[in-house]
Amino acid sequence: MAVYLFVLILVFAYLSGVVEVLDNGLARRPPMGWMSWGYYMCGVDCDNNPHKCLDEKLILSVADKFYTEGYQEAGFEYIIIDDCWSEKARDDNGRLVADKKRFPRGMKYIADYIHKLGLKFGMYTNIATKTCMGYPGSRGHFEVDAKMFAEWDVDYLKVDGCFVKEDYLNTAYIKLGAHLNATGRPMVYSCSWPYYIQFIHHKKPDYGAVSRHCNVWRSYHDVATSWPVVKAIIAHYATQYEHLYRFHGPGHWNDPDMLIFGTNSLTDSQSRVHIAVYAMLAAPLLLSCDMNSLNTYEKKLLLNLDLIAIAQDPLGVMAKPYVLQYSVTLWVKPHLPRKGDKYHSVSFALVNLSKDETTVSFIPGHYGLNSTDGYTVMDIFAQVFIKNISLSDSFQVSLSAEDSLIYTMFPL
């Protein structure tokens, strides 16, 4: 009996630690910031390819851009270093070491620099013995690495899942999260857990478990600097909405991967589609680019505070897609402000993924509007109010090829 009680106490103690991870009070709104991988990838050949160099100078320059050019005020705050940041071997004490040539002053120096600007710092590891690109991973070192990230004042940890079996994925993310929590350092916990379960091991992810143990999770393939890849991500979230939306909300977010603005990959209209869908999904908005390469229009979109308000709405509702006609989807998202306690504002994003211009019509009142006093309508990209409507009024809209429009209806 004594042994049985002892085991129960151990189990309870372990689960109590995990439960604290589940409600760590972080990421109450989808994280916004910058992440190195999408554009810089494993940028270690700095001598031959200095424009794709992942080093201290790059990370500090992103922080400076956020601070001086309005991105921080718009909500962009996390600056996250992805894979390939370390030396190829741990030190004699079993600790990870930042690449001595590319990060000569170490990660604590970078964290301090970023924090002095009022921004937040993120890093990367993998739950295997090696990262996806062959650098030292955290398997066998969860406690040591968690303490190290805490000592470096990391605010966000992206954790990959390459090179491990399904059963290990289903336990390792929980265990590493518990060790992160035990440090007492608040760190947003970003997992790739469901992606590897579904697309590498071809099993159905347990999104209930994922959402209980992670703040952010990847559930589809990596983005690339390619419009067809962005379209594939959008199509995935449209078809998988019913499987994903119920696990999504404050503190727990589906992550469709990075924004590829600033990479010369998208037209202006494609950029509108990219950010419109991400905003409607209440997805993390993490740029991956040379911040000096953002064009004027991309910067205008990123600093459109009416658009950011939809993306960062405190309710965190993941927009529901409705197919209006071939390649045209209507995404519908209720959000604040409310009139009274029951009349939400609602945003409607019309997204045309085809290469042809088209005309569509819809009646907003058929998609969740309920104020009989009517609504006033704002064009979010133009940032102008255009008219008032009743519940029975119809909208007819001309959509250019591969383009999007967003209308927000505020209850009168």
C-alpha positions as CSV (number, residue, x, y, z in Angstrom):
1,M,0.0,0.0,0.0
2,A,2.8,2.4,0.9
3,V,4.5,1.7,-2.5
4,Y,1.2,2.4,-4.3
5,L,0.7,5.7,-2.5
6,F,4.3,6.7,-3.3
7,V,3.7,6.0,-7.0
8,L,0.5,8.1,-6.9
9,I,2.4,11.0,-5.3
10,L,5.1,10.8,-8.0
11,V,2.5,10.7,-10.8
12,F,0.6,13.6,-9.3
13,A,3.7,15.7,-8.9
14,Y,4.7,15.1,-12.5
15,L,1.2,15.9,-13.8
16,S,1.1,19.0,-11.6
17,G,4.2,20.3,-13.3
18,V,2.8,19.6,-16.7
19,V,-0.5,21.3,-15.9
20,E,1.4,24.5,-15.0
21,V,2.8,24.4,-18.6
22,L,-0.6,24.2,-20.0
23,D,-1.7,27.5,-18.5
24,N,1.5,29.5,-18.4
25,G,-0.3,32.7,-19.1
26,L,1.6,33.3,-22.4
27,A,0.6,33.9,-26.0
28,R,-2.9,35.2,-25.1
29,R,-2.8,36.6,-28.6
30,P,-1.0,35.0,-31.6
31,P,2.7,35.8,-31.4
32,M,4.0,38.4,-33.8
33,G,7.6,38.9,-34.8
34,W,10.4,37.5,-37.0
35,M,12.0,34.1,-37.4
36,S,15.2,33.3,-39.3
37,W,14.4,30.0,-41.1
38,G,12.0,30.8,-44.0
39,Y,14.5,33.2,-45.7
40,Y,17.9,32.6,-44.1
41,M,17.5,28.9,-43.4
42,C,20.9,27.3,-42.4
43,G,22.8,30.5,-43.2
44,V,26.3,29.4,-42.0
45,D,28.4,30.1,-45.1
46,C,28.8,33.8,-44.3
47,D,32.0,34.3,-46.3
48,N,30.6,33.1,-49.6
49,N,27.0,34.2,-49.0
50,P,27.0,37.2,-46.7
51,H,23.4,38.2,-47.7
52,K,22.1,35.0,-46.3
53,C,24.2,34.9,-43.1
54,L,22.6,33.9,-39.8
55,D,24.7,35.8,-37.3
56,E,24.7,38.3,-34.5
57,K,24.7,41.3,-36.8
58,L,21.6,40.1,-38.5
59,I,19.6,39.5,-35.3
60,L,20.5,42.8,-33.8
61,S,19.6,44.6,-37.1
62,V,16.1,43.0,-37.0
63,A,15.7,44.3,-33.4
64,D,16.8,47.8,-34.6
65,K,14.3,47.7,-37.4
66,F,11.4,46.7,-35.2
67,Y,12.3,49.5,-32.8
68,T,12.9,52.3,-35.2
69,E,10.4,51.7,-38.0
70,G,7.0,51.2,-36.3
71,Y,6.9,47.4,-36.2
72,Q,7.1,47.2,-32.5
73,E,4.2,49.6,-32.0
74,A,2.1,47.5,-34.4
75,G,2.7,44.4,-32.2
76,F,5.8,42.7,-33.7
77,E,7.9,41.8,-30.7
78,Y,9.5,38.3,-31.0
79,I,12.9,37.8,-32.8
80,I,13.5,34.1,-33.1
81,I,16.7,32.3,-34.2
82,D,16.0,29.0,-35.8
83,D,18.3,26.0,-36.5
84,C,22.1,26.2,-37.1
85,W,22.9,28.6,-34.4
86,S,25.2,26.4,-32.3
87,E,28.6,24.8,-32.5
88,K,28.5,21.2,-33.8
89,A,29.2,19.7,-30.4
90,R,28.3,20.4,-26.8
91,D,31.0,21.7,-24.4
92,D,32.7,19.6,-21.7
93,N,29.9,20.3,-19.3
94,G,27.3,19.0,-21.8
95,R,25.9,22.5,-22.6
96,L,25.1,23.8,-26.0
97,V,27.4,26.5,-27.3
98,A,26.6,29.3,-29.7
99,D,28.7,29.3,-32.9
100,K,31.8,31.2,-31.8
101,K,32.4,32.9,-35.1
102,R,28.8,34.0,-36.0
103,F,27.7,34.7,-32.4
104,P,31.0,35.7,-30.7
105,R,29.3,37.4,-27.7
106,G,26.8,34.5,-27.1
107,M,23.1,34.4,-26.8
108,K,22.8,36.2,-23.5
109,Y,24.3,39.3,-25.1
110,I,21.7,39.1,-27.9
111,A,18.9,38.6,-25.4
112,D,20.0,41.6,-23.4
113,Y,20.2,43.8,-26.5
114,I,16.7,42.8,-27.6
115,H,15.2,43.2,-24.1
116,K,16.6,46.7,-23.7
117,L,14.5,47.7,-26.7
118,G,11.4,46.3,-25.1
119,L,11.3,43.3,-27.5
120,K,11.5,39.5,-26.9
121,F,14.0,36.8,-27.9
122,G,13.4,33.3,-29.2
123,M,15.5,30.3,-30.0
124,Y,15.3,26.8,-31.4
125,T,16.0,23.2,-30.5
126,N,14.9,19.7,-31.5
127,I,13.7,16.9,-29.3
128,A,16.1,14.4,-31.0
129,T,19.8,14.1,-30.4
130,K,20.3,16.2,-33.6
131,T,18.5,19.1,-35.0
132,C,16.9,18.8,-38.5
133,M,20.2,20.3,-39.9
134,G,22.5,18.1,-37.9
135,Y,23.4,20.3,-34.9
136,P,23.1,19.1,-31.3
137,G,19.6,18.4,-30.3
138,S,18.1,18.2,-26.8
139,R,17.4,14.5,-26.3
140,G,19.0,13.4,-23.1
141,H,19.5,17.0,-22.1
142,F,16.0,18.3,-21.5
143,E,16.7,19.6,-18.0
144,V,20.1,21.1,-18.8
145,D,18.9,22.8,-22.0
146,A,15.7,24.2,-20.3
147,K,17.9,25.7,-17.6
148,M,20.3,27.1,-20.2
149,F,17.5,28.7,-22.2
150,A,16.2,30.2,-19.0
151,E,19.6,31.5,-18.1
152,W,19.9,33.1,-21.5
153,D,16.5,34.9,-20.9
154,V,14.8,33.2,-23.8
155,D,11.1,34.2,-24.2
156,Y,10.1,31.8,-27.0
157,L,11.3,28.4,-27.8
158,K,10.6,26.6,-31.1
159,V,11.0,22.9,-30.7
160,D,11.3,20.7,-33.9
161,G,10.6,16.9,-34.1
162,C,13.0,15.5,-36.7
163,F,14.4,12.0,-36.5
164,V,12.3,10.4,-33.7
165,K,9.5,7.8,-33.5
166,E,5.8,8.5,-33.0
167,D,5.7,7.2,-29.4
168,Y,8.6,9.5,-28.5
169,L,6.9,12.5,-30.0
170,N,3.9,11.9,-27.8
171,T,5.9,12.0,-24.6
172,A,9.0,14.1,-25.3
173,Y,7.1,17.4,-26.0
174,I,5.3,17.0,-22.7
175,K,8.5,16.3,-20.8
176,L,10.5,19.1,-22.3
177,G,7.6,21.5,-21.6
178,A,7.5,20.4,-18.0
179,H,11.3,21.1,-17.7
180,L,10.8,24.6,-19.3
181,N,8.1,25.3,-16.8
182,A,10.2,24.2,-13.9
183,T,12.8,26.9,-14.7
184,G,10.3,29.6,-13.7
185,R,11.2,31.5,-16.9
186,P,8.1,32.4,-19.0
187,M,8.8,30.9,-22.4
188,V,6.2,30.6,-25.2
189,Y,6.4,26.9,-26.2
190,S,6.2,26.3,-29.9
191,C,5.8,22.6,-31.0
192,S,6.0,20.8,-34.3
193,W,4.4,17.8,-32.7
194,P,1.3,17.4,-34.8
195,Y,3.1,18.0,-38.1
196,Y,5.4,15.0,-37.5
197,I,2.6,12.7,-36.3
198,Q,0.5,13.4,-39.4
199,F,3.0,13.9,-42.3
200,I,6.0,11.8,-41.2
201,H,4.3,9.0,-39.2
202,H,1.0,9.2,-41.1
203,K,-1.2,9.0,-37.9
204,K,-3.9,11.3,-36.7
205,P,-2.6,13.9,-34.2
206,D,-4.2,14.2,-30.8
207,Y,-4.9,18.0,-31.0
208,G,-6.5,17.9,-27.6
209,A,-3.2,16.8,-26.1
210,V,-1.2,19.2,-28.2
211,S,-3.3,22.2,-27.2
212,R,-3.0,21.2,-23.6
213,H,0.8,21.1,-23.7
214,C,1.9,23.7,-26.3
215,N,1.2,27.4,-26.9
216,V,1.8,27.2,-30.6
217,W,2.0,24.3,-33.0
218,R,2.8,23.6,-36.6
219,S,0.3,21.3,-38.4
220,Y,1.4,21.5,-42.0
221,H,4.5,21.6,-44.2
222,D,7.1,24.4,-44.1
223,V,6.4,27.6,-46.0
224,A,8.8,28.5,-48.8
225,T,9.4,31.7,-50.7
226,S,6.9,30.6,-53.3
227,W,3.3,31.6,-54.0
228,P,2.2,28.0,-54.8
229,V,3.4,27.0,-51.4
230,V,1.4,29.8,-49.7
231,K,-1.7,28.7,-51.7
232,A,-1.2,25.1,-50.5
233,I,-1.1,26.3,-46.9
234,I,-4.3,28.3,-47.3
235,A,-6.0,25.4,-49.0
236,H,-5.0,23.1,-46.1
237,Y,-6.4,25.3,-43.5
238,A,-9.6,25.7,-45.4
239,T,-10.2,22.0,-45.7
240,Q,-9.0,21.2,-42.2
241,Y,-11.0,23.9,-40.4
242,E,-13.4,21.4,-38.7
243,H,-10.4,19.4,-37.2
244,L,-8.5,22.5,-36.0
245,Y,-10.7,25.3,-34.9
246,R,-11.9,23.9,-31.6
247,F,-8.3,23.6,-30.2
248,H,-7.4,27.2,-31.2
249,G,-7.7,30.3,-29.0
250,P,-5.9,32.4,-26.4
251,G,-2.8,30.7,-25.3
252,H,-3.0,27.9,-27.9
253,W,-2.6,28.6,-31.6
254,N,-2.5,26.7,-34.9
255,D,0.6,28.0,-36.8
256,P,0.6,28.0,-40.6
257,D,4.2,29.1,-40.6
258,M,6.0,32.3,-41.5
259,L,5.0,35.3,-43.7
260,I,7.2,35.5,-46.8
261,F,6.9,39.3,-47.3
262,G,10.3,40.9,-48.2
263,T,11.5,38.0,-50.3
264,N,10.3,39.3,-53.7
265,S,8.1,36.2,-54.0
266,L,4.6,37.8,-54.1
267,T,2.7,40.4,-56.1
268,D,0.8,43.0,-54.2
269,S,-2.4,41.1,-54.6
270,Q,-0.9,37.8,-53.5
271,S,0.5,39.7,-50.4
272,R,-3.0,40.7,-49.6
273,V,-4.2,37.1,-49.8
274,H,-1.3,35.9,-47.6
275,I,-1.8,38.3,-44.8
276,A,-5.6,38.4,-45.0
277,V,-6.0,34.7,-44.4
278,Y,-3.4,34.6,-41.6
279,A,-5.2,37.5,-39.9
280,M,-8.5,35.8,-40.2
281,L,-7.1,32.6,-38.9
282,A,-5.7,34.4,-35.8
283,A,-2.4,32.9,-36.8
284,P,1.0,33.9,-35.6
285,L,2.4,36.7,-37.8
286,L,6.1,35.8,-38.0
287,L,8.1,37.4,-40.8
288,S,11.1,35.7,-42.4
289,C,13.1,38.1,-44.6
290,D,15.8,40.6,-44.9
291,M,14.0,43.5,-43.2
292,N,15.7,45.9,-45.6
293,S,13.9,44.2,-48.5
294,L,10.3,44.8,-47.5
295,N,8.8,47.0,-50.2
296,T,6.6,50.0,-49.4
297,Y,3.3,48.2,-49.9
298,E,4.3,45.2,-47.8
299,K,5.3,47.5,-45.0
300,K,1.9,49.3,-45.4
301,L,0.1,46.0,-44.9
302,L,2.2,45.0,-41.9
303,L,1.5,48.4,-40.3
304,N,-2.2,48.5,-41.1
305,L,-3.5,48.6,-37.5
306,D,-7.1,47.8,-38.6
307,L,-5.8,44.6,-40.1
308,I,-3.6,43.8,-37.1
309,A,-6.7,44.4,-34.8
310,I,-8.5,41.5,-36.6
311,A,-5.4,39.3,-36.3
312,Q,-4.8,40.1,-32.7
313,D,-8.4,40.2,-31.5
314,P,-8.6,39.0,-27.8
315,L,-11.3,36.5,-28.6
316,G,-8.9,34.6,-30.9
317,V,-11.5,33.1,-33.1
318,M,-10.3,31.1,-36.1
319,A,-12.3,32.2,-39.1
320,K,-14.6,29.7,-40.7
321,P,-14.3,29.2,-44.5
322,Y,-17.3,29.1,-46.9
323,V,-16.8,28.2,-50.6
324,L,-18.8,30.7,-52.6
325,Q,-17.7,29.4,-56.0
326,Y,-14.7,27.7,-57.6
327,S,-11.5,29.1,-56.0
328,V,-13.3,31.8,-54.1
329,T,-13.6,31.4,-50.3
330,L,-15.4,33.6,-47.8
331,W,-13.7,33.6,-44.4
332,V,-15.9,34.7,-41.6
333,K,-14.5,35.9,-38.2
334,P,-16.5,37.3,-35.3
335,H,-14.5,39.6,-33.0
336,L,-14.5,42.7,-30.8
337,P,-15.8,45.3,-30.4
338,R,-19.3,44.2,-29.3
339,K,-22.5,46.2,-29.0
340,G,-23.9,45.2,-25.7
341,D,-23.0,41.6,-24.8
342,K,-24.2,39.8,-27.9
343,Y,-23.7,41.8,-31.1
344,H,-20.2,41.1,-32.3
345,S,-18.3,42.8,-35.0
346,V,-17.7,40.4,-37.9
347,S,-15.0,40.5,-40.6
348,F,-15.4,38.9,-44.0
349,A,-12.4,38.1,-46.1
350,L,-13.1,37.2,-49.8
351,V,-10.2,35.3,-51.2
352,N,-9.8,34.5,-54.9
353,L,-7.0,31.9,-55.5
354,S,-7.7,31.6,-59.2
355,K,-5.8,33.3,-62.0
356,D,-9.0,34.9,-63.3
357,E,-10.9,37.9,-62.2
358,T,-14.4,37.1,-60.9
359,T,-17.5,38.6,-59.4
360,V,-19.2,37.1,-56.4
361,S,-22.1,38.1,-54.3
362,F,-23.1,37.2,-50.7
363,I,-25.5,38.4,-48.0
364,P,-23.5,39.1,-44.8
365,G,-26.6,38.6,-42.7
366,H,-26.5,34.9,-43.6
367,Y,-23.2,34.5,-41.9
368,G,-23.7,35.3,-38.2
369,L,-24.8,38.9,-38.2
370,N,-27.6,39.4,-35.7
371,S,-28.1,43.1,-35.0
372,T,-31.4,44.3,-36.4
373,D,-30.2,47.9,-36.2
374,G,-27.7,47.1,-39.0
375,Y,-24.0,47.5,-39.5
376,T,-21.5,50.0,-40.8
377,V,-18.9,48.5,-43.2
378,M,-15.2,49.2,-43.3
379,D,-12.9,48.2,-46.2
380,I,-9.8,47.1,-44.2
381,F,-7.2,47.3,-46.9
382,A,-8.3,50.8,-47.9
383,Q,-9.0,51.7,-44.3
384,V,-12.2,53.6,-45.1
385,F,-15.8,53.2,-44.1
386,I,-18.0,52.6,-47.2
387,K,-21.6,52.3,-46.2
388,N,-24.2,51.0,-43.8
389,I,-26.1,47.7,-44.4
390,S,-29.1,45.8,-43.0
391,L,-29.2,42.1,-42.4
392,S,-30.9,41.5,-45.7
393,D,-28.5,43.6,-47.9
394,S,-26.4,41.8,-50.5
395,F,-22.8,42.5,-51.4
396,Q,-21.6,42.1,-55.0
397,V,-17.8,42.3,-55.3
398,S,-15.3,42.1,-58.2
399,L,-12.3,40.2,-57.1
400,S,-9.1,40.4,-59.1
401,A,-7.0,37.3,-59.9
402,E,-5.2,36.0,-56.8
403,D,-6.5,38.7,-54.6
404,S,-8.4,39.4,-51.4
405,L,-10.7,42.0,-49.9
406,I,-11.7,42.3,-46.2
407,Y,-14.8,44.0,-45.0
408,T,-15.5,44.5,-41.3
409,M,-19.1,45.0,-40.2
410,F,-19.5,46.9,-36.9
411,P,-23.0,46.8,-35.3
412,L,-24.8,50.1,-35.2
